[in-house]
Amino acid sequence: MMTTQRRHLIAGFALCSLLAAAPLSSLAQQAEADIPPQIMTRLSGLSAAQLDFLRGFQPLRVIPTREKLNQELDRRTPEQIEQFVSDMMMAVEAMAFRPGVDMAEIPLNPEASRFNSFKVVTPEILNEYLREPGPFSVHRYIHQWGGIPTFAGALVAADQADLIAGDVEVAIVGIPQSMSSGSRDARNAPEAVRSMHVLGTHDVYSMVDPLAVLNVVDYGDISVDRMSVHRGVQHVYERIMEISETGAVPFVVGGDHSLMYPTVKAVHDIDAGDPLTVVHFGANYNAEPTRAHLLSDRDAVYRLISEAVVDGSNVIQVGLRGSQATPQSFQWLREQGVKYHTMAEVERHGWDVVAERVIDEARSATDRVYISLDVSVLDPAQLTAAGRAAPGGLTVRELAPLLRRLCAETQIAGFEIMDLAPMLDLSYVSAMNANYMMNACLSGVAMRKMGLDDENYLDPLTVDHGQN
């Protein structure tokens, strides 16, 4: 019978394994590691299988690093080591999927009469009011301060025909999904962002009014199954592709960051012959392949790279500092060619240097650029409503100019802002700053259309009062 102490030990090992969560390929590289001689002298009581286990990579599912494993062995007696290795092997075995015992999939009810109701689009003939295609207003007043909120106060488009008829250049769409590992309120982000100002307003740095330059619409929300990330993936993919097919740039308001997989894939597949560069802002690297669910906010980047949707060398990550990343994680990113920029790099070289590196990498990668912005890239002091926040992030003052430059100096194929959890901020600040980040990019897209795509363009009126 297992003692309480032993149960706690195994539970602790399981927790450590979740924190380690390193890619299999990186762990395997550390297999057949040498065991220090001073430790080998105390392993005579171990079986051949236990010795093989210690030399392989499986212990790193329990203990974060080989160095830490050796420390744990070195401080134990031979008898304690036998128990230690035995418990580690039990913990590793307990973590694995058990055929016939564990569910391999979540059962659904195929007899449900409304099985696919969440994604059925209303046929045109069923619309109560027939109209000619094109964007339309839901506002009563010329200068609307209340009423029905829309993204940027823009006109509304309900279907692809509206986008085409309106010659729409930017379609802002919400995806109210929150079924991943962070604080689950991202489904309320589209509503919170719509209700807040700042998006679509005059940019005082470039003196550009994006709504006066671009045809922008609110494309409503994309419906998802609120009890399953996986059931909504294909529908999200189809709706984002529906936008991109018209030539409009999708601006996506999530939703948790698992949505990055279908959104980026859709924009990529519109022109698969033209590679896509993805600039991913966030505290977390989102490339953990060892979790039970094949798609979540923690592994969207891994899925995109491993499935060759994007080449790792065309992925740029900015602001990484989340504690789940391990040395093995960064090694895996290096092996894939990912250009990652951590807050440690910012600490060493300064933000201006890092920002210039990001701009240079984005401009020299591919012609099309997709920006995936997790609000966790900002420090919680600046935006508290992040699903997976981490201290020590960027400021609005640092991030907004970089977004404006990226969107002015490269060809933006898509933009998304993810993981805003409004319930974590009872003030208006998080939603306001989220809108401000989107407006920085929207202004950049307008600047590029106007030919104001010079390096770090700022209107001369804004940078000097002109009084000598």
C-alpha positions as CSV (number, residue, x, y, z in Angstrom):
1,M,0.0,0.0,0.0
2,M,1.4,3.4,-1.0
3,T,2.2,5.7,1.9
4,T,0.9,9.3,2.0
5,Q,4.5,10.5,1.8
6,R,5.1,8.6,-1.3
7,R,1.8,9.9,-2.9
8,H,2.9,13.4,-2.2
9,L,6.3,12.7,-3.7
10,I,4.8,11.4,-6.9
11,A,2.4,14.3,-7.1
12,G,5.3,16.7,-6.7
13,F,7.2,15.0,-9.5
14,A,4.1,15.3,-11.7
15,L,4.0,19.0,-11.0
16,C,7.7,19.4,-11.8
17,S,7.1,17.7,-15.2
18,L,4.5,20.2,-16.1
19,L,6.8,23.0,-15.3
20,A,9.6,21.4,-17.3
21,A,7.5,20.5,-20.4
22,A,10.4,20.5,-22.8
23,P,10.1,19.3,-26.4
24,L,10.8,15.6,-26.9
25,S,13.5,16.2,-29.5
26,S,15.5,18.5,-27.1
27,L,15.1,16.0,-24.2
28,A,16.3,13.1,-26.4
29,Q,19.5,15.0,-27.2
30,Q,20.4,14.6,-23.5
31,A,19.9,10.9,-23.5
32,E,22.8,8.5,-22.6
33,A,24.2,11.2,-20.3
34,D,27.2,10.2,-18.2
35,I,26.6,9.8,-14.5
36,P,29.3,11.3,-12.3
37,P,31.6,8.7,-10.8
38,Q,30.8,9.8,-7.2
39,I,27.2,9.0,-7.9
40,M,27.8,5.8,-9.8
41,T,29.4,4.3,-6.6
42,R,26.0,4.5,-4.9
43,L,23.9,2.9,-7.7
44,S,24.9,-0.7,-7.2
45,G,21.4,-1.5,-5.9
46,L,19.7,-0.4,-9.1
47,S,18.5,-2.8,-11.7
48,A,19.7,-2.5,-15.4
49,A,16.3,-1.0,-16.3
50,Q,16.6,1.6,-13.6
51,L,20.1,2.5,-14.8
52,D,18.9,2.8,-18.4
53,F,16.1,5.0,-17.1
54,L,18.6,7.4,-15.4
55,R,20.8,7.6,-18.4
56,G,17.9,8.3,-20.8
57,F,15.8,11.5,-21.2
58,Q,12.7,10.3,-19.2
59,P,13.9,11.6,-15.9
60,L,13.8,15.1,-17.4
61,R,10.0,14.7,-17.5
62,V,10.2,14.9,-13.7
63,I,13.3,16.8,-12.9
64,P,13.9,20.1,-14.9
65,T,17.6,19.6,-15.8
66,R,20.3,16.9,-15.8
67,E,22.3,19.0,-13.3
68,K,19.4,19.1,-10.9
69,L,18.9,15.4,-11.3
70,N,22.5,14.8,-10.4
71,Q,22.1,17.1,-7.3
72,E,19.1,15.1,-6.2
73,L,21.0,11.8,-6.5
74,D,24.1,13.1,-4.9
75,R,22.4,14.1,-1.7
76,R,20.7,10.7,-1.1
77,T,21.9,7.4,0.4
78,P,22.0,4.3,-1.8
79,E,18.7,3.2,-0.2
80,Q,17.1,6.5,-0.8
81,I,18.3,6.5,-4.4
82,E,16.6,3.2,-5.0
83,Q,13.3,4.6,-3.7
84,F,13.9,7.9,-5.6
85,V,14.4,6.2,-9.0
86,S,11.5,3.8,-8.4
87,D,9.1,6.7,-7.7
88,M,10.4,8.7,-10.7
89,M,9.7,5.7,-13.0
90,M,6.2,5.3,-11.4
91,A,5.5,9.1,-12.0
92,V,6.6,8.9,-15.6
93,E,4.5,5.9,-16.2
94,A,1.5,7.5,-14.5
95,M,1.7,10.5,-16.8
96,A,1.3,8.5,-20.0
97,F,-1.9,7.8,-21.8
98,R,-3.4,4.4,-20.9
99,P,-5.3,2.7,-23.7
100,G,-8.7,1.4,-22.6
101,V,-8.6,3.5,-19.4
102,D,-8.1,7.1,-20.4
103,M,-10.3,9.0,-22.9
104,A,-8.6,9.4,-26.3
105,E,-11.2,11.9,-27.3
106,I,-14.0,13.9,-25.7
107,P,-17.3,12.1,-26.6
108,L,-20.0,14.1,-28.4
109,N,-23.6,13.5,-29.0
110,P,-24.1,13.0,-32.8
111,E,-27.9,12.7,-32.3
112,A,-28.2,16.3,-31.1
113,S,-30.5,18.1,-33.4
114,R,-28.4,21.3,-33.1
115,F,-25.0,19.6,-33.3
116,N,-23.5,22.2,-35.7
117,S,-25.9,25.1,-34.9
118,F,-23.1,27.3,-33.6
119,K,-21.5,27.7,-37.1
120,V,-24.6,27.7,-39.4
121,V,-24.6,31.1,-41.3
122,T,-28.1,32.5,-41.9
123,P,-29.0,31.9,-45.6
124,E,-29.7,35.2,-47.4
125,I,-33.3,34.2,-48.2
126,L,-34.0,34.0,-44.4
127,N,-32.9,37.6,-43.7
128,E,-35.9,39.6,-42.6
129,Y,-34.7,42.7,-44.6
130,L,-33.3,42.2,-48.1
131,R,-30.7,44.8,-49.1
132,E,-28.0,45.5,-51.7
133,P,-24.5,44.2,-50.7
134,G,-22.2,46.7,-49.0
135,P,-21.2,48.0,-45.6
136,F,-24.0,49.6,-43.6
137,S,-24.4,51.8,-40.5
138,V,-26.1,50.8,-37.2
139,H,-25.7,54.3,-35.8
140,R,-28.4,56.9,-35.6
141,Y,-26.3,60.0,-35.2
142,I,-23.5,61.5,-37.3
143,H,-21.3,61.7,-34.3
144,Q,-22.2,58.5,-32.4
145,W,-21.3,58.4,-28.6
146,G,-23.7,55.7,-27.6
147,G,-26.0,53.2,-29.2
148,I,-24.7,50.0,-30.7
149,P,-20.9,49.8,-30.4
150,T,-18.8,48.7,-33.4
151,F,-15.0,48.3,-33.7
152,A,-13.6,51.8,-34.3
153,G,-17.1,53.1,-34.7
154,A,-16.9,51.7,-38.3
155,L,-19.7,50.5,-40.6
156,V,-20.8,46.9,-40.4
157,A,-20.3,44.2,-43.0
158,A,-22.2,40.9,-42.6
159,D,-20.8,38.7,-45.3
160,Q,-18.2,38.5,-48.0
161,A,-20.4,40.2,-50.5
162,D,-20.4,43.3,-48.3
163,L,-16.6,43.3,-48.2
164,I,-16.4,43.1,-52.0
165,A,-19.1,45.7,-52.7
166,G,-17.5,48.1,-50.2
167,D,-14.0,47.6,-51.4
168,V,-13.1,47.0,-47.8
169,E,-9.4,47.2,-46.9
170,V,-9.5,46.2,-43.2
171,A,-12.1,44.0,-41.6
172,I,-12.0,43.9,-37.8
173,V,-13.6,40.7,-36.5
174,G,-14.1,39.3,-33.0
175,I,-13.7,35.7,-31.9
176,P,-15.2,35.2,-28.4
177,Q,-13.4,32.1,-27.3
178,S,-11.8,31.3,-24.0
179,M,-11.2,27.6,-23.7
180,S,-7.4,27.5,-23.1
181,S,-5.0,27.6,-20.2
182,G,-5.1,31.2,-19.2
183,S,-7.7,33.2,-17.2
184,R,-10.8,32.3,-19.1
185,D,-12.5,35.5,-19.9
186,A,-11.1,36.1,-23.4
187,R,-14.6,35.5,-24.9
188,N,-15.6,38.9,-23.5
189,A,-12.7,40.8,-25.1
190,P,-14.5,41.6,-28.4
191,E,-17.4,43.2,-26.5
192,A,-15.1,45.1,-24.2
193,V,-12.9,46.4,-27.1
194,R,-15.9,47.5,-29.1
195,S,-17.2,49.5,-26.2
196,M,-13.9,51.3,-25.7
197,H,-12.6,54.3,-27.6
198,V,-9.1,55.0,-29.1
199,L,-9.4,52.5,-32.0
200,G,-9.7,54.3,-35.3
201,T,-8.7,57.7,-33.9
202,H,-6.3,60.3,-35.2
203,D,-2.6,59.2,-34.8
204,V,-0.8,62.3,-33.4
205,Y,2.6,60.8,-34.2
206,S,2.1,60.5,-37.9
207,M,-0.8,63.0,-38.2
208,V,-2.7,60.2,-40.0
209,D,-6.4,59.6,-39.6
210,P,-6.7,55.8,-40.4
211,L,-10.4,55.9,-41.0
212,A,-10.1,58.7,-43.4
213,V,-7.5,56.8,-45.4
214,L,-8.8,53.2,-45.2
215,N,-12.1,51.5,-45.8
216,V,-12.6,49.8,-42.4
217,V,-15.6,47.7,-41.3
218,D,-16.7,45.8,-38.2
219,Y,-17.2,42.2,-39.5
220,G,-19.0,41.0,-36.5
221,D,-18.0,37.9,-34.4
222,I,-17.0,34.5,-35.6
223,S,-18.9,31.9,-33.7
224,V,-17.2,29.1,-31.8
225,D,-18.2,26.1,-29.8
226,R,-17.6,27.5,-26.3
227,M,-17.0,24.0,-24.9
228,S,-14.4,22.9,-27.5
229,V,-11.4,24.7,-29.0
230,H,-11.1,21.9,-31.6
231,R,-14.7,22.1,-33.0
232,G,-14.3,25.8,-33.8
233,V,-10.9,25.6,-35.6
234,Q,-12.2,24.9,-39.1
235,H,-15.0,27.4,-38.9
236,V,-12.6,30.2,-37.8
237,Y,-10.2,29.2,-40.6
238,E,-13.0,29.5,-43.2
239,R,-14.2,32.9,-41.9
240,I,-10.7,34.4,-41.8
241,M,-10.0,33.0,-45.3
242,E,-13.3,34.6,-46.4
243,I,-11.9,38.0,-45.4
244,S,-8.5,37.5,-46.9
245,E,-9.9,36.3,-50.2
246,T,-11.4,39.7,-50.9
247,G,-8.0,41.4,-50.4
248,A,-9.0,42.9,-47.0
249,V,-6.7,42.6,-44.1
250,P,-8.2,40.8,-41.2
251,F,-7.8,42.5,-37.8
252,V,-8.8,39.8,-35.3
253,V,-9.8,40.5,-31.7
254,G,-9.6,37.3,-29.7
255,G,-10.2,35.1,-27.9
256,D,-7.4,33.0,-26.4
257,H,-4.1,32.4,-28.3
258,S,-5.0,28.9,-29.5
259,L,-6.8,30.9,-32.3
260,M,-3.4,31.8,-33.7
261,Y,-3.3,28.4,-35.4
262,P,-6.4,28.7,-37.6
263,T,-6.0,32.5,-38.2
264,V,-2.4,32.3,-39.4
265,K,-3.1,29.2,-41.4
266,A,-5.9,30.9,-43.2
267,V,-3.9,33.9,-44.2
268,H,-1.0,31.7,-45.2
269,D,-3.2,29.5,-47.4
270,I,-4.6,32.4,-49.3
271,D,-1.3,32.6,-51.1
272,A,0.6,29.5,-50.0
273,G,3.3,30.2,-52.7
274,D,4.2,33.4,-50.9
275,P,5.7,32.6,-47.5
276,L,4.3,34.4,-44.5
277,T,6.4,36.0,-41.7
278,V,4.8,35.9,-38.3
279,V,5.8,38.4,-35.6
280,H,4.5,37.0,-32.3
281,F,4.4,39.3,-29.3
282,G,3.9,37.7,-25.9
283,A,5.3,36.8,-22.6
284,N,5.0,33.0,-23.4
285,Y,6.6,31.2,-26.3
286,N,3.6,29.0,-27.0
287,A,5.5,26.1,-28.4
288,E,4.9,23.3,-25.8
289,P,4.3,20.0,-27.6
290,T,3.9,17.8,-24.6
291,R,0.4,18.8,-23.4
292,A,-2.5,16.4,-23.6
293,H,-4.5,18.7,-25.9
294,L,-3.1,19.0,-29.4
295,L,-4.2,22.6,-29.6
296,S,-4.2,25.3,-26.9
297,D,-2.7,28.7,-26.4
298,R,0.5,27.0,-25.1
299,D,1.3,25.2,-28.4
300,A,-0.1,27.2,-31.3
301,V,3.4,28.2,-32.4
302,Y,4.6,24.7,-32.2
303,R,1.7,23.5,-34.4
304,L,2.3,26.1,-37.0
305,I,6.0,25.3,-37.3
306,S,5.8,21.5,-37.0
307,E,3.0,21.3,-39.6
308,A,5.1,23.6,-41.9
309,V,2.4,26.2,-42.1
310,V,5.2,28.7,-41.5
311,D,8.9,28.1,-41.6
312,G,10.6,28.6,-38.2
313,S,13.1,31.0,-39.8
314,N,10.1,33.2,-40.6
315,V,8.9,33.4,-37.0
316,I,10.0,36.4,-34.8
317,Q,9.1,36.3,-31.2
318,V,9.2,39.4,-29.0
319,G,8.9,39.9,-25.2
320,L,9.4,36.3,-24.0
321,R,9.8,36.0,-20.2
322,G,7.2,33.4,-19.1
323,S,8.6,30.9,-16.6
324,Q,7.5,27.8,-18.4
325,A,10.3,28.2,-21.0
326,T,13.3,26.1,-20.3
327,P,16.8,25.9,-21.7
328,Q,15.5,23.0,-23.8
329,S,12.6,25.2,-25.1
330,F,15.0,27.9,-26.3
331,Q,17.2,25.3,-27.9
332,W,14.2,24.0,-29.8
333,L,13.4,27.5,-31.0
334,R,17.0,27.8,-32.2
335,E,16.9,24.5,-34.0
336,Q,13.8,25.7,-35.9
337,G,15.5,29.0,-36.8
338,V,13.0,31.1,-34.7
339,K,14.3,34.6,-34.1
340,Y,13.3,35.1,-30.5
341,H,13.8,38.3,-28.4
342,T,13.5,37.9,-24.7
343,M,13.2,40.6,-22.0
344,A,16.7,39.4,-20.9
345,E,17.9,40.7,-24.3
346,V,16.2,44.0,-23.7
347,E,17.9,44.2,-20.3
348,R,21.3,43.5,-21.8
349,H,21.1,45.7,-25.0
350,G,18.2,48.1,-24.4
351,W,14.8,48.3,-26.1
352,D,15.9,50.6,-29.0
353,V,18.5,48.0,-30.1
354,V,16.1,45.1,-29.8
355,A,13.3,47.0,-31.7
356,E,15.6,47.8,-34.6
357,R,16.6,44.1,-34.8
358,V,12.9,43.1,-35.0
359,I,12.2,45.7,-37.7
360,D,15.2,44.5,-39.7
361,E,14.3,40.9,-39.4
362,A,10.7,41.5,-40.4
363,R,11.7,43.6,-43.4
364,S,14.2,41.0,-44.6
365,A,12.1,37.9,-44.2
366,T,9.1,37.6,-46.6
367,D,6.9,40.1,-48.4
368,R,3.8,39.3,-46.2
369,V,3.8,39.9,-42.4
370,Y,1.2,38.7,-39.9
371,I,1.3,40.2,-36.4
372,S,0.0,38.1,-33.5
373,L,-0.1,40.2,-30.4
374,D,-0.7,38.6,-27.0
375,V,-1.5,41.3,-24.5
376,S,0.8,39.6,-22.0
377,V,3.7,41.2,-23.8
378,L,2.8,44.3,-21.9
379,D,3.8,44.6,-18.3
380,P,0.8,43.9,-16.0
381,A,1.2,47.5,-14.6
382,Q,0.2,48.7,-18.1
383,L,-2.4,46.0,-18.9
384,T,-3.7,43.9,-16.0
385,A,-6.3,41.9,-18.0
386,A,-3.9,39.4,-19.6
387,G,-4.9,35.8,-19.5
388,R,-1.3,34.6,-18.7
389,A,0.4,37.7,-17.4
390,A,4.0,37.9,-16.4
391,P,5.9,40.7,-14.6
392,G,8.7,42.6,-16.4
393,G,7.1,43.3,-19.7
394,L,7.1,46.1,-22.2
395,T,5.4,49.4,-21.8
396,V,2.8,51.0,-24.1
397,R,5.4,53.6,-24.9
398,E,7.8,51.0,-26.1
399,L,5.4,48.7,-28.0
400,A,3.1,51.2,-29.8
401,P,5.9,52.8,-31.9
402,L,7.2,49.3,-32.9
403,L,3.7,48.2,-34.0
404,R,3.3,51.5,-36.0
405,R,6.6,50.9,-37.7
406,L,6.0,47.3,-38.5
407,C,2.6,48.1,-40.1
408,A,4.0,51.0,-42.1
409,E,7.3,49.5,-43.2
410,T,6.1,46.0,-44.1
411,Q,3.2,44.6,-46.0
412,I,0.7,43.5,-43.3
413,A,-1.4,40.5,-44.2
414,G,-3.1,40.2,-40.9
415,F,-3.1,41.4,-37.3
416,E,-4.6,39.9,-34.2
417,I,-4.7,40.8,-30.5
418,M,-5.3,37.9,-28.2
419,D,-5.8,36.8,-24.6
420,L,-7.4,40.0,-23.2
421,A,-9.5,38.9,-20.1
422,P,-11.6,41.9,-19.2
423,M,-12.8,40.4,-15.9
424,L,-9.2,41.0,-14.5
425,D,-9.5,44.7,-14.9
426,L,-12.5,46.5,-13.5
427,S,-11.2,49.8,-15.0
428,Y,-11.2,50.8,-18.6
429,V,-7.4,50.8,-18.9
430,S,-6.7,47.3,-20.3
431,A,-9.3,47.6,-23.1
432,M,-8.2,51.2,-23.9
433,N,-4.6,50.1,-24.2
434,A,-5.6,47.1,-26.3
435,N,-7.4,49.4,-28.7
436,Y,-4.4,51.7,-28.7
437,M,-2.1,48.9,-29.8
438,M,-4.5,48.1,-32.7
439,N,-4.8,51.7,-33.6
440,A,-1.0,51.9,-33.9
441,C,-1.0,49.2,-36.5
442,L,-4.1,50.5,-38.2
443,S,-2.3,53.9,-38.5
444,G,0.7,52.2,-39.9
445,V,-1.3,50.4,-42.6
446,A,-2.8,53.8,-43.5
447,M,0.7,55.4,-43.6
448,R,1.9,52.7,-46.0
449,K,-1.0,53.4,-48.3
450,M,-0.2,57.1,-48.2
451,G,3.5,56.4,-49.0
452,L,4.7,57.4,-45.5
453,D,6.7,54.2,-45.2
454,D,10.1,55.7,-44.6
455,E,12.1,54.4,-41.7
456,N,10.5,55.5,-38.5
457,Y,8.4,58.3,-40.1
458,L,7.0,60.9,-37.8
459,D,5.3,64.1,-38.9
460,P,7.7,67.0,-38.6
461,L,5.0,69.0,-36.8
462,T,4.9,66.5,-33.9
463,V,8.7,66.2,-33.3
464,D,9.7,69.9,-33.1
465,H,7.9,73.1,-32.2
466,G,9.9,75.0,-34.8
467,Q,10.7,77.9,-32.5
468,N,14.5,78.3,-32.4
